[in-house]
Amino acid sequence: MCWNPRLPISWLLLLIQLLLLDAVPISMDKTKVVVPEPKAEAEAPANVDTGLHYDRYLREVIDFLEKDQHFREKLHNTDMEDIKAGKLAKELDFVSHHVRTKLDELKRQEVNRLRTLIKAKQDIEGGNDMAVDHQVLLKQFEYLNHMNPHTFEVDDLDRLIKSATNDLENFDKDRHEEFKRYEMMKEHDRQEHLKTLDEDGRKKEEEHYDELKKKHADHPKVNHPGSQNQLKEVWEEADGLDPEDFDPKTFFNLHDANGDGFFDEQELEALFTKELEKIYDPTNEEDDMVEMEEERLRMREHVMNEVDSNKDRLVSLDEFLVATKKKEFLEPDSWETLEQNQAYTDEEMREFEEHLVQQEQDLNQKAVDLQKQRQELERQQEQLNAQKVELQQAVEHMERLKTQNVEPPPEVHIEGNAVPEFHGLDNQIPPAPPGHQDQPQDHQPVPQAHQDMPQVHNEVPVHHDLPPGHQEDLQGL
């Protein structure tokens, strides 16, 4: 999870914002401030993004539930604990048919959206040829009942409320852990940098670091967040009003930016800007803007814990007025900033260092294993290359043998019977008689006795005991 400097509001903020409560009347004789007229219902403020990945679905469901008169009345009469216990979700059975139909449509759209996201993720990971079991993958989305993708039921509203509540309640805890790791990593990197320097370099670096810390701590006094002094400073410097005319009710209405009758978390955080400007300047080397946002969230969290009596993560006008009468508001303790209140202990830093060392060892071992795998693959590749060379040599050898093979002599064919080749009679054929040398062989007469001889294509035995008449015939041939 990446550290986010902005904390989203709770789901309950969305519910109450949509109720469009009227602003509390202001007593005009207590201040010179002219309070703007309340906004008409048609100009109701837009919902604030909760930061949840299902924020749009959550807001659309609440929008339509708020339009049902019965559900709206139940919302007014149900406290936070009953909402968390699921009592409000059971009222879904009594909302109008039109609202239920629209909720069914919203759920079908959300299920289709999740299926599209799952398919896109599968495509990115190279699994576009794989069959996707949407029912199995939808189990990871606990804020809706995936077994029934068509209708919005009581279980869907109950899941949505519990998921949003749980996710937002854990946000502060996760944020603290993320910031703690950020601070410890910053210190770790500084120490590692010092190890790369010589003795003189380390001395100069340490002196520079101490100088920056001292410069950062040298700032005006920071008022206790939510105290009278802090709010009066906003009243005077931000609102341009006389501090002698400070009135809590007027102050509340001036800074209720969306006019819903509540201070949400972002509206509270805006009140601390003047205090933060005393400590942090983005142009200064010694000021860390990540720490500034953490300081802002610490202030908001502190005020919420002191003022938000019903723990709905909203500050109503009544809660605010009650808090202004407490001793903590009139005579607050001094506020410890981050440089006075280190985010981690020495023990946590030691464990963090050990964890980093273990991570480095694991990475080194993985690098060694990968190197061994690479060497093994290279060895196998060399073997394959040697086998390839041997195979090529064998193929070339077979080609040479094929080209060196002697072909048998071609057959001699003439019209009529084939005449064998004779190698007798001193291996010479007697010359043709005079007058017959220019005649083609295929027109010379062949004796009847020779026509009865079998056809011979290769060498045949030489007969020396042929009758005299036959020897003359041979000479004629």
Backbone torsions as a table, in degrees:
resi	resn	phi	psi	omega
1	MET	NA	126.4	179.1
2	CYS	-80.3	143.1	-178.2
3	TRP	-72.0	127.1	-178.2
4	ASN	-112.6	123.2	-177.7
5	PRO	-74.2	-11.8	-179.5
6	ARG	-108.7	127.5	179.4
7	LEU	-93.0	122.4	179.6
8	PRO	-72.0	153.8	178.2
9	ILE	-74.3	165.2	-178.5
10	SER	-80.3	166.3	178.7
11	TRP	-63.9	-30.2	-178.9
12	LEU	-65.5	-29.7	175.8
13	LEU	-57.6	-40.1	179.9
14	LEU	-65.1	-40.2	179.4
15	LEU	-61.7	-47.3	-173.0
16	ILE	-77.5	-32.2	177.4
17	GLN	-60.3	-35.0	-176.7
18	LEU	-77.5	-10.0	178.3
19	LEU	-75.9	-15.8	174.8
20	LEU	55.2	51.3	179.9
21	LEU	-67.2	145.4	178.8
22	ASP	-73.1	146.6	177.2
23	ALA	-68.6	150.4	-179.9
24	VAL	-73.8	135.9	-179.9
25	PRO	-58.7	150.8	-176.0
26	ILE	-113.3	136.2	177.3
27	SER	-81.3	110.0	-171.4
28	MET	-76.5	-17.3	-176.7
29	ASP	-82.5	-0.9	-178.0
30	LYS	-97.8	-5.3	-175.7
31	THR	-157.3	161.8	177.1
32	LYS	-91.6	2.3	-175.0
33	VAL	-76.1	136.0	173.2
34	VAL	-95.1	110.6	-177.1
35	VAL	-83.4	133.3	179.3
36	PRO	-64.2	150.4	179.9
37	GLU	-65.9	148.0	178.7
38	PRO	-60.5	146.2	-179.7
39	LYS	-74.8	148.8	176.6
40	ALA	-71.4	159.8	-178.6
41	GLU	-60.9	-31.7	-178.9
42	ALA	-66.0	-20.3	-179.1
43	GLU	-103.4	30.9	-179.5
44	ALA	-59.5	140.4	-176.8
45	PRO	-65.2	151.0	178.4
46	ALA	-73.8	153.2	179.4
47	ASN	-67.7	147.0	178.9
48	VAL	-91.8	138.9	-179.1
49	ASP	-65.4	128.2	-179.5
50	THR	-78.1	-16.3	-176.0
51	GLY	88.1	-5.4	178.1
52	LEU	-77.7	150.4	-178.2
53	HIS	-71.1	-15.2	176.4
54	TYR	-110.3	29.8	-175.6
55	ASP	-60.1	-44.2	-176.7
56	ARG	-63.6	-43.6	178.1
57	TYR	-61.9	-42.5	179.3
58	LEU	-60.6	-48.3	-177.4
59	ARG	-66.6	-38.9	-179.7
60	GLU	-66.8	-38.4	176.7
61	VAL	-62.3	-45.1	-179.2
62	ILE	-65.9	-38.2	178.8
63	ASP	-55.4	-46.2	-176.4
64	PHE	-78.1	-33.0	175.9
65	LEU	-64.7	-36.8	-179.1
66	GLU	-66.2	-23.4	179.7
67	LYS	-74.7	-16.0	178.7
68	ASP	-86.2	124.9	-175.4
69	GLN	-63.1	-41.9	-179.3
70	HIS	-62.5	-46.3	-178.3
71	PHE	-66.2	-35.7	-180.0
72	ARG	-65.1	-41.2	177.7
73	GLU	-64.6	-41.6	178.5
74	LYS	-63.4	-35.9	179.1
75	LEU	-62.6	-38.8	178.4
76	HIS	-63.6	-33.7	-172.3
77	ASN	-100.7	8.1	-178.4
78	THR	-112.0	127.2	179.4
79	ASP	-83.9	175.7	-173.0
80	MET	-63.0	-41.0	-177.5
81	GLU	-65.5	-39.0	178.2
82	ASP	-67.5	-34.8	176.8
83	ILE	-63.7	-44.7	178.8
84	LYS	-65.4	-31.8	-179.1
85	ALA	-76.6	-8.4	176.4
86	GLY	95.8	7.2	-179.2
87	LYS	-67.9	-34.9	179.8
88	LEU	-68.2	-34.1	-178.5
89	ALA	-62.7	-31.5	-179.1
90	LYS	-66.6	-20.8	179.3
91	GLU	-71.6	-6.8	179.1
92	LEU	-61.9	-28.9	-179.0
93	ASP	-65.7	-14.7	-175.2
94	PHE	-107.6	3.5	179.5
95	VAL	-78.4	165.9	-175.0
96	SER	-69.0	159.3	-179.6
97	HIS	-63.2	-37.7	-179.7
98	HIS	-61.4	-44.0	-179.7
99	VAL	-66.0	-42.3	179.4
100	ARG	-62.1	-40.3	179.2
101	THR	-62.5	-41.8	179.1
102	LYS	-67.6	-37.1	177.1
103	LEU	-64.9	-37.6	175.2
104	ASP	-59.6	-43.8	-179.7
105	GLU	-64.8	-40.9	178.3
106	LEU	-61.8	-40.7	-179.8
107	LYS	-66.8	-42.2	178.4
108	ARG	-60.9	-40.2	178.0
109	GLN	-64.2	-40.2	179.9
110	GLU	-67.3	-41.2	177.9
111	VAL	-63.1	-42.2	177.9
112	ASN	-63.8	-37.2	177.6
113	ARG	-63.3	-43.6	179.2
114	LEU	-64.9	-40.0	178.3
115	ARG	-63.6	-38.9	177.6
116	THR	-63.9	-41.7	178.0
117	LEU	-63.5	-40.8	179.1
118	ILE	-63.9	-44.2	179.1
119	LYS	-62.9	-42.3	179.2
120	ALA	-63.1	-39.5	178.4
121	LYS	-64.9	-40.5	178.1
122	GLN	-62.7	-40.8	-179.9
123	ASP	-65.1	-41.4	-179.8
124	ILE	-64.7	-37.6	-178.9
125	GLU	-81.2	4.6	176.3
126	GLY	84.4	15.3	-178.8
127	GLY	-105.6	34.3	-177.5
128	ASN	-68.5	-16.9	178.1
129	ASP	-92.6	-1.3	-177.2
130	MET	-91.5	146.5	176.6
131	ALA	-75.0	131.5	-176.5
132	VAL	-101.6	122.5	175.4
133	ASP	-92.6	93.5	-175.2
134	HIS	-64.1	-33.3	-178.0
135	GLN	-63.0	-39.2	179.4
136	VAL	-69.7	-44.5	-177.0
137	LEU	-70.4	-28.9	-179.4
138	LEU	-70.8	-13.4	179.3
139	LYS	-62.4	-25.1	-178.1
140	GLN	-71.1	-15.7	-179.8
141	PHE	-98.7	95.3	-171.2
142	GLU	-80.4	-8.3	-175.0
143	TYR	-83.3	1.2	173.4
144	LEU	-144.9	159.1	179.1
145	ASN	-87.9	102.4	-175.3
146	HIS	-73.9	-16.4	-179.7
147	MET	-71.6	-20.3	177.4
148	ASN	-126.4	87.8	-174.6
149	PRO	-82.8	3.5	-170.7
150	HIS	-108.0	-31.5	-175.4
151	THR	-126.8	146.4	179.3
152	PHE	-92.3	115.0	-175.7
153	GLU	-113.9	178.9	179.0
154	VAL	-57.6	-39.1	-179.7
155	ASP	-62.7	-33.5	178.9
156	ASP	-66.9	-43.0	178.6
157	LEU	-67.1	-40.3	178.6
158	ASP	-62.5	-43.7	178.2
159	ARG	-62.8	-42.1	-177.7
160	LEU	-63.4	-44.6	-179.9
161	ILE	-64.4	-47.6	-177.4
162	LYS	-66.4	-39.9	-179.9
163	SER	-65.1	-45.6	-179.4
164	ALA	-64.6	-42.2	179.4
165	THR	-62.0	-46.7	-178.4
166	ASN	-65.6	-43.2	-177.9
167	ASP	-64.1	-40.0	-177.8
168	LEU	-77.9	-31.6	177.8
169	GLU	-68.3	-31.3	-179.7
170	ASN	-84.0	-6.0	-175.4
171	PHE	-65.4	-45.8	179.9
172	ASP	-61.3	-42.3	179.7
173	LYS	-62.3	-45.3	178.9
174	ASP	-64.6	-37.4	179.8
175	ARG	-64.2	-41.7	177.9
176	HIS	-58.9	-43.8	-178.8
177	GLU	-66.5	-39.7	179.3
178	GLU	-65.2	-43.0	179.4
179	PHE	-66.9	-38.2	177.9
180	LYS	-60.9	-44.1	177.8
181	ARG	-64.7	-36.1	177.7
182	TYR	-61.2	-46.3	-178.9
183	GLU	-65.6	-42.4	-179.4
184	MET	-67.4	-37.1	177.9
185	MET	-67.5	-36.7	177.5
186	LYS	-62.8	-43.0	177.6
187	GLU	-67.6	-38.9	178.0
188	HIS	-61.6	-44.7	179.6
189	ASP	-63.6	-36.2	178.2
190	ARG	-65.2	-43.8	178.9
191	GLN	-64.9	-38.9	178.4
192	GLU	-65.8	-36.3	177.3
193	HIS	-65.4	-38.8	178.9
194	LEU	-62.1	-32.9	-179.7
195	LYS	-66.4	-22.6	-179.2
196	THR	-84.7	-6.6	-176.9
197	LEU	-100.8	159.3	173.9
198	ASP	-80.4	-176.8	-174.0
199	GLU	-62.9	-42.8	179.5
200	ASP	-67.5	-39.5	179.3
201	GLY	-63.9	-41.0	178.7
202	ARG	-65.1	-38.8	-179.6
203	LYS	-63.6	-45.4	179.8
204	LYS	-65.3	-39.1	-179.7
205	GLU	-66.2	-40.5	178.3
206	GLU	-65.9	-40.0	178.0
207	GLU	-64.4	-40.3	178.6
208	HIS	-66.0	-38.6	179.3
209	TYR	-65.5	-44.6	178.4
210	ASP	-63.6	-36.0	179.0
211	GLU	-66.0	-40.5	178.3
212	LEU	-66.2	-41.0	178.6
213	LYS	-62.2	-43.5	-179.8
214	LYS	-65.0	-41.0	-180.0
215	LYS	-65.4	-38.9	-179.8
216	HIS	-67.6	-36.6	-178.6
217	ALA	-75.8	-13.9	-178.5
218	ASP	-87.3	85.5	-179.1
219	HIS	-142.5	165.9	179.0
220	PRO	-62.6	163.0	179.9
221	LYS	-64.1	136.4	179.7
222	VAL	-96.6	124.5	179.1
223	ASN	-70.8	152.2	176.8
224	HIS	-64.2	125.5	-177.2
225	PRO	-59.1	131.8	178.1
226	GLY	83.3	1.6	-180.0
227	SER	-84.1	170.4	-179.4
228	GLN	-62.8	-42.6	-179.4
229	ASN	-62.4	-40.7	-179.0
230	GLN	-68.0	-42.0	-179.6
231	LEU	-71.3	-35.4	177.1
232	LYS	-64.5	-34.8	178.2
233	GLU	-65.0	-40.0	175.5
234	VAL	-65.5	-42.9	179.7
235	TRP	-57.3	-41.1	-175.9
236	GLU	-82.2	-48.8	-171.6
237	GLU	-86.1	-38.7	-178.3
238	ALA	-88.1	-39.8	-177.6
239	ASP	-92.0	-14.8	179.4
240	GLY	69.8	33.0	-176.4
241	LEU	-112.1	161.8	-179.8
242	ASP	-73.8	123.9	-179.4
243	PRO	-60.5	-23.1	178.4
244	GLU	-70.3	-19.5	-179.2
245	ASP	-98.6	15.4	-176.1
246	PHE	-59.9	128.4	178.2
247	ASP	-133.9	119.9	-176.4
248	PRO	-56.6	-41.7	-177.5
249	LYS	-65.7	-42.7	177.9
250	THR	-65.5	-41.4	178.4
251	PHE	-58.8	-43.5	-179.2
252	PHE	-59.7	-47.2	-177.4
253	ASN	-69.6	-30.3	177.3
254	LEU	-66.6	-35.5	-173.8
255	HIS	-105.8	6.2	169.4
256	ASP	-82.0	84.3	-167.1
257	ALA	-59.1	-38.9	-177.3
258	ASN	-95.5	1.0	174.2
259	GLY	65.8	28.3	-177.9
260	ASP	-94.5	0.3	178.8
261	GLY	87.6	11.9	-179.0
262	PHE	-140.1	151.0	165.0
263	PHE	-92.8	113.9	172.5
264	ASP	-87.8	-177.6	-173.2
265	GLU	-66.3	-38.9	-180.0
266	GLN	-70.5	-36.2	176.7
267	GLU	-66.0	-35.8	176.4
268	LEU	-67.7	-43.1	-178.5
269	GLU	-61.5	-33.5	179.0
270	ALA	-64.2	-23.4	-179.2
271	LEU	-72.2	-16.3	-173.1
272	PHE	-99.5	6.0	-176.4
273	THR	-60.7	-43.0	-179.3
274	LYS	-62.3	-39.0	178.9
275	GLU	-67.4	-39.1	-179.3
276	LEU	-68.8	-31.6	178.4
277	GLU	-66.9	-20.0	175.2
278	LYS	-70.3	-27.7	-172.3
279	ILE	-102.6	-37.4	-170.0
280	TYR	-121.3	139.2	174.6
281	ASP	-137.2	121.0	-176.6
282	PRO	-62.6	-16.2	179.4
283	THR	-87.2	-7.5	-178.4
284	ASN	-92.1	137.2	179.6
285	GLU	-65.0	-32.6	-174.1
286	GLU	-81.3	-8.1	-175.5
287	ASP	-103.0	124.6	-178.7
288	ASP	-100.3	119.7	-176.9
289	MET	-70.3	-25.1	174.5
290	VAL	-65.5	-41.6	176.9
291	GLU	-66.4	-33.7	178.2
292	MET	-62.3	-44.7	179.2
293	GLU	-66.1	-35.3	176.8
294	GLU	-65.9	-38.7	177.2
295	GLU	-63.0	-39.5	178.7
296	ARG	-62.7	-43.6	-179.2
297	LEU	-69.6	-33.6	175.4
298	ARG	-62.5	-42.0	179.0
299	MET	-64.2	-46.1	179.8
300	ARG	-62.2	-43.5	180.0
301	GLU	-62.8	-39.1	179.7
302	HIS	-64.5	-45.4	-179.7
303	VAL	-64.7	-41.3	177.8
304	MET	-58.7	-43.2	-179.3
305	ASN	-65.3	-32.1	-178.1
306	GLU	-84.1	-33.6	-169.2
307	VAL	-106.5	-36.5	-175.2
308	ASP	-75.7	89.9	-173.4
309	SER	-73.3	-32.9	-178.8
310	ASN	-94.2	2.9	173.4
311	LYS	58.3	38.8	176.1
312	ASP	-98.5	10.2	178.9
313	ARG	64.1	25.4	175.1
314	LEU	-137.3	148.4	177.5
315	VAL	-111.8	110.7	177.8
316	SER	-80.4	169.4	178.1
317	LEU	-62.5	-41.0	179.8
318	ASP	-62.7	-44.8	178.9
319	GLU	-62.2	-39.6	-179.1
320	PHE	-66.0	-43.8	-179.6
321	LEU	-66.4	-37.4	177.2
322	VAL	-64.0	-39.9	-178.7
323	ALA	-66.9	-31.4	-178.8
324	THR	-71.6	-8.8	179.1
325	LYS	-100.2	-3.3	-178.2
326	LYS	-81.4	159.4	179.0
327	LYS	-64.6	-34.8	-179.5
328	GLU	-63.0	-26.8	179.8
329	PHE	-78.8	-38.7	-176.6
330	LEU	-84.9	-38.1	-179.6
331	GLU	-130.0	74.4	-175.2
332	PRO	-78.6	159.4	172.0
333	ASP	-76.0	164.5	177.2
334	SER	-69.3	152.1	-177.8
335	TRP	-98.4	126.5	177.6
336	GLU	-88.9	118.9	178.3
337	THR	-80.4	177.6	-175.3
338	LEU	-61.6	-37.4	-178.8
339	GLU	-68.3	-20.5	176.4
340	GLN	-92.9	-12.7	-176.5
341	ASN	-133.1	86.5	-174.9
342	GLN	-60.3	141.4	-173.3
343	ALA	-73.4	-18.4	-176.2
344	TYR	-138.5	158.2	177.4
345	THR	-95.4	168.9	177.9
346	ASP	-63.2	-36.8	179.0
347	GLU	-65.6	-41.7	177.8
348	GLU	-64.3	-37.0	177.6
349	MET	-65.9	-39.6	179.0
350	ARG	-64.3	-44.3	178.3
351	GLU	-64.5	-36.0	178.4
352	PHE	-64.9	-42.9	178.2
353	GLU	-62.2	-43.7	178.6
354	GLU	-62.5	-38.1	178.4
355	HIS	-64.3	-40.9	178.1
356	LEU	-64.9	-39.7	177.9
357	VAL	-62.8	-42.0	179.0
358	GLN	-64.8	-40.8	177.4
359	GLN	-61.4	-41.6	179.8
360	GLU	-64.8	-40.8	177.7
361	GLN	-63.5	-41.3	178.3
362	ASP	-63.0	-40.9	178.8
363	LEU	-66.2	-40.0	178.2
364	ASN	-64.0	-41.1	178.7
365	GLN	-64.4	-40.2	177.0
366	LYS	-63.4	-36.8	178.2
367	ALA	-65.5	-39.9	177.4
368	VAL	-64.2	-44.1	178.8
369	ASP	-61.9	-41.2	178.7
370	LEU	-65.7	-36.3	177.9
371	GLN	-65.7	-40.0	176.9
372	LYS	-64.6	-42.0	177.6
373	GLN	-62.5	-37.6	178.5
374	ARG	-65.8	-43.9	178.5
375	GLN	-62.4	-39.1	178.5
376	GLU	-65.5	-41.1	177.4
377	LEU	-64.8	-38.6	177.5
378	GLU	-65.1	-39.0	178.0
379	ARG	-64.1	-43.9	177.7
380	GLN	-63.7	-34.8	177.7
381	GLN	-67.0	-39.3	176.8
382	GLU	-62.8	-41.3	177.1
383	GLN	-62.8	-42.1	178.1
384	LEU	-64.2	-38.3	177.9
385	ASN	-65.3	-40.9	178.0
386	ALA	-63.6	-42.7	177.0
387	GLN	-63.1	-36.0	178.6
388	LYS	-65.2	-41.0	178.4
389	VAL	-64.4	-44.1	178.7
390	GLU	-61.2	-41.5	179.2
391	LEU	-64.8	-39.2	178.7
392	GLN	-65.5	-41.2	178.0
393	GLN	-63.4	-39.8	178.5
394	ALA	-63.9	-40.1	179.1
395	VAL	-64.9	-42.4	179.2
396	GLU	-64.5	-38.5	178.5
397	HIS	-62.9	-42.3	178.2
398	MET	-64.7	-35.9	177.5
399	GLU	-65.2	-40.7	178.6
400	ARG	-64.0	-42.0	178.4
401	LEU	-62.4	-37.1	-178.9
402	LYS	-66.7	-40.9	-179.9
403	THR	-72.2	-26.3	-180.0
404	GLN	-83.5	-9.4	-179.4
405	ASN	-70.2	127.5	-176.9
406	VAL	-79.0	129.8	179.4
407	GLU	-82.1	143.4	176.9
408	PRO	-65.6	150.8	-178.8
409	PRO	-64.3	147.6	-179.2
410	PRO	-70.2	152.3	179.1
411	GLU	-73.3	147.6	177.9
412	VAL	-104.6	120.0	-179.0
413	HIS	-120.1	135.4	171.9
414	ILE	-131.1	164.5	177.9
415	GLU	-65.7	132.4	-176.0
416	GLY	98.2	-153.8	-178.9
417	ASN	-79.4	146.1	177.4
418	ALA	-71.9	140.0	-177.8
419	VAL	-104.6	124.1	-179.0
420	PRO	-67.6	159.4	177.2
421	GLU	-88.3	127.9	-177.6
422	PHE	-107.0	134.5	-180.0
423	HIS	-115.1	9.5	175.3
424	GLY	-84.4	-173.3	178.4
425	LEU	54.4	56.4	-178.9
426	ASP	57.5	28.3	177.1
427	ASN	57.2	28.9	179.0
428	GLN	-129.7	143.4	173.9
429	ILE	-91.8	130.0	-177.5
430	PRO	-59.2	145.1	179.4
431	PRO	-64.5	152.3	-179.5
432	ALA	-68.9	149.7	178.6
433	PRO	-62.6	159.0	178.3
434	PRO	-59.5	140.5	179.3
435	GLY	90.9	-10.2	179.1
436	HIS	-109.9	-1.1	-175.0
437	GLN	-70.6	-31.4	-176.7
438	ASP	-88.8	-1.0	-179.2
439	GLN	-86.2	139.6	177.2
440	PRO	-64.2	151.1	-178.0
441	GLN	-65.1	-32.1	-174.6
442	ASP	-76.8	0.8	177.7
443	HIS	-112.9	1.7	-179.5
444	GLN	-82.4	138.7	-179.7
445	PRO	-67.8	146.8	178.2
446	VAL	-117.3	131.1	-179.8
447	PRO	-60.7	151.4	-178.8
448	GLN	-60.7	-35.2	-177.1
449	ALA	-66.4	-31.1	-178.8
450	HIS	-80.1	-20.9	-179.2
451	GLN	-70.4	-22.3	-179.8
452	ASP	-85.0	1.8	-177.5
453	MET	-80.6	144.0	178.4
454	PRO	-67.4	155.3	-179.8
455	GLN	-77.3	130.0	-178.0
456	VAL	-125.6	135.7	-177.9
457	HIS	-107.5	-26.6	-177.6
458	ASN	-112.4	-171.5	-179.0
459	GLU	-65.0	141.4	178.7
460	VAL	-124.7	159.5	179.7
461	PRO	-61.9	146.0	178.7
462	VAL	-85.6	129.5	179.8
463	HIS	-103.0	114.7	180.0
464	HIS	-91.0	-10.0	-175.8
465	ASP	-103.5	30.3	177.2
466	LEU	-67.5	146.9	177.8
467	PRO	-62.8	156.4	-177.8
468	PRO	-57.9	-36.8	-179.2
469	GLY	-65.0	-34.7	179.5
470	HIS	-73.0	-35.5	177.9
471	GLN	-61.5	-39.9	177.9
472	GLU	-64.4	-39.2	177.9
473	ASP	-62.3	-37.9	176.4
474	LEU	-63.2	-40.0	178.5
475	GLN	-62.5	-37.7	178.0
476	GLY	-63.9	-35.6	174.7
477	LEU	-69.3	NA	NA
